[in-house]
Amino acid sequence: MVRLPDDSLTRRRPVRLIASDLDGTLFGPEHALTPRTIAAVQAAVGAGIHVIAATGRSTTSAVPRLAPVEVIDTAVCSNGSLIHDLPTGHTTDRFPIDPAMVERLLACVSAIDDRFAFCWETDHGNGWDDAFDDIAFVHEDLGEERGLARRPIMSDRTTKIMVRHPEIEQEELREFLVPRMVDPLTVSTSGVQFVEITGVGINKATAVAELCSRWGIDRRDVVALGDNHNDAALLEWAGLGIAMGNGSSLARSAADLVIGTNVDDAVAQWIEALLSSS
């Protein structure tokens, strides 16, 4: 059984699950797994630790970028709105936004300023407004063609909505929208220009908690790693929350421990130290 080093927690507890963000965390600066990280994750799984991904990415881009590591079998995607089983290729769980709340969100935000633009992920495909074209055409999760040209309707299971504004970005945009929204949806940022909206109370932590409940894993035996606002809830929830040195101030304040940067393979270094201390 692998246990946390003495200086990581006041009590030594077994590490049963590592839940890691991808971009800015597990991935290197080229948004891909490095050989050292692949080897470290494989060693952790070989030592009996379950390693999963917890990302804002959709399955469209997360799954192929995780393929080289081979031993990660579960991905929490779209900021906790989806749970995907990599070996079978099936999305096992969706936690969609209430359809009525989707309608109210689009109407409410559009009424504030008609320059707001939206992009949406649903079980019928992804789509976006024309004002999202410049992002969509280079975004791995979206591609060059709209799978769903119309905006979401009541029959869609909408898992994530992205909102952008030509003059307000990232955390400033989140702070602007939250008090003006009709429903208490979850609004997060991940270092891109737009904000990402999921259902009420839906975030990476809620999805990882659901998996832990199924697998009989105590949250105190979970290590979470992340670098941005959309990781904060998971870092606070886990037994040990680790923020990256390149992370946002919110992620670092939510964590128990701050390590090096993704440029330096800091996650791999931490896993190597964990395994060598056991």
N, C-alpha and C positions, 0 to 999 in steps of 0.2 A: 504494500500500500504506500503510495507516494504522499508525503505530508508536507505542509507548508513550512518553510524555514522559520526559525524562532522570531526573526525580526519582521516577518510579514504580518503576523497576527499575534495577539497576546496569548492565544492558546493554539497549540499545534493541532490542526485538523486535517483529515485526509482530503486530498483533492480528487473529486470524482468527476467533475465536469469543468471544462474550459470553454467559455463562450466568447468568441472574439469577433469584433468588428473587422471589416476588410480594408477599405481604402483609408490610408493614413495610419493603419494599425498592423494587421497581419500582412497586407500587401506592401511592397516596397514603393518607391517613388514612381515607378512605371506602372503602377496599379496591377501588379502581378506578384505571384509567390516567388521568392528567391530560393535557390537550392538549399541554403542554410535553414530557412524557415520550413521548407518541406521536410527536411531531415528531422528537425526538432519536433514538428507535429507528429510525424510518424513514430518517433521515439516515445512521445507522450502516450499515444494510443497503444503502443506496444507495452507500456508500463501499466496499462489498465485505466487510463484516463480517457473519458469520452470528450472529444473535441468537436464543437459545432461552430458554425458561422452565424453571426447576427448582424445583418447589414441593411442599409437603406436601399440597396440595389434590388431589382426584381429578379426573378429566377432566370430571365432571359440572358442577363449578363453574369450573374453570380455563379451559376452552375458551370459554364465552360471555364471560367477563371479558377474554379476550385478543383477542376479535374486533375491537374498534375499531382496534387497531394494524395489522392486516392482514398485516404482513410477517413476523411470528413464525410459522414453519411447524412447529416441533417443541416439544413440551412433555414434560419429564420430570416425572411426577406421582407422588403417593403416596410421597414421599421416596425416589425411585429405583426403585420397584417396577414402574413402567409407563413406556413410551415411546409417545407419541401423535403421529400425523401429522395436523396440523390441516387441510391442504387436502383430504385424502381422508376425514377423520373416522374413521380406523381406528387402534386401538391396535395397534402393530406388534410390541411386545415386552412380555412379562410376566415378572417375576422373582419367583415366588411363594415363600412359606414352605413348607418341607418339611411335608407333611401330618402326619407323625408328630410333628413338633415343635409343630405347632398343637395337637394333642391333649394333648401333655405340658404345653405352656404353660397351657392352660385349666385342666387338672387341678392343676398345681403351684400356680398363683396362687390358685385357689379354695380349695385346702387351707390356704393361709397365713391367709386371712381370707375368710369367705363374703360379706363386704360388697363385695368387688371386683366390678366390672361390666365387661362387654366390648361392643365394637362391632366389626364385621368387614366388610371389603371382599373380595369374591370375584368370580370370573368368572360366577357365577350370581346376583349381586346383593349388596346390602348388607343388614346386619341388626344388631340390637342387643338387649341385655337391657332389661327394663323400667326398670331404674335409670338407663339412658341416655336415657330419653324426653325429659327436659327439654332436653338438648343436641340430640338428634336432630331434634326438631320445629322447631328454628330454625337448623339447620346446613345450609348450601347443598349440601354433598356428600351428604346423606342424605335429606332431605325428610320428609314427614309419614307416609309409609307404608313399612313394611318390605318390601324386595324379597325378603328371605330371612329368614323368621321363626325358622328353626332355627339352631343354632350350626353352624359349619363342620364338614364331615365329610371323610373321606379323599379323596373324589372331587372336592372343590372345589379350585380354585387360589386360595388365600387370599393376597392381596398385602399387606394391612395389617391389624393388629389394634390397636384402641385400648383402653386400660385406665384405669379411673378408680376412685378410692376416696373415700369421703365426707369423710375427714379429712386425706389426704395428696395434695399436688398438685405438678405440674410437675417441676422438677429434684429436689426432695426425693423425689418418687415414683419417679423414674428411679433415684436412688441406692439407694432401698429395694429395688427389684425386681431390679436387675442381679445382685447376688451371690446371690440366692435362686432364680434361674431355672436350670432343668435344662440348657438349651441356650444357646449364646452368640449369641442373636438380637440384632439391632440395636435398641436402645431410644433414642428421641430425644424431645425436647420442642420445642414451637413456640409457646410463649406461652399455650397453652390449659390447662384444668385437668388434662386427661388426658395420658398418654404414648402414643406411637405406636411400634408394633413391626413391623419388617420382617424379611426373611430374614437369615441369617448373612452378614455382610459387605455387605449391600445398603443403599446410601445414595445420595444425589444424585451423589456423586463417581463411583461405579461405573457409573451409567447414562451420565453425561456422558463418562466415559472410553470406554465402549463406542461411543458415537456418534463420538468423535474417532478411534477406531481405524478405523471404517468410512469416515470422511470424510478420513482422512490428515492430521489436524491434530495437531501437536505440543502436548503439554500446556503447554509454555512459552509458547505463543501463545494461551492461553486466559485470559480475565479472568472471574472469578466474583464475584458480589455477593450478600450475604446479611446477615441480622440476628439469626439465632437458633441454638440448639444444633443443629438439624437441617441447618444450613448449614456447620457447622464443618469437616466432612471435605472438602467441596467447596472451601472457602476455602483449606484447607491443600494440596489437590491441585493447584489451578490455578497457572499461572505467576504470576499476580497475583491475590491474594485481597483483596477489598475489603469491609470491614464497614461497616454504617451506624452513624452516631453514636447512633441510637436502639436499637442492637443490644444483645444480651446480652453480658455480660463474656466468656463463652466464645467467642462469635463474634468479638468484637474481638481477643481474644488469639490466635485462629487466623489472623487476617488479616495481610496485609503493610501495609495502608493502611486508615485509618478516615476516612470522609468525613462529610458532613452527614446530615441526617435525611430521611426520606421526606416529612415535612411540607413541606420546602423543595425538593422535586424534586431531591434531591442526585444521584440516578443520572443524570437528564437533564443536570444541570450537569457531571458528570464526563464524560459522552459528548461534550457540546459542547466541553469543553476538549480532549479527546482529538482530535477532528476538526479543531479549529482549530490544533492543534500539528503536524499532518501537512504 
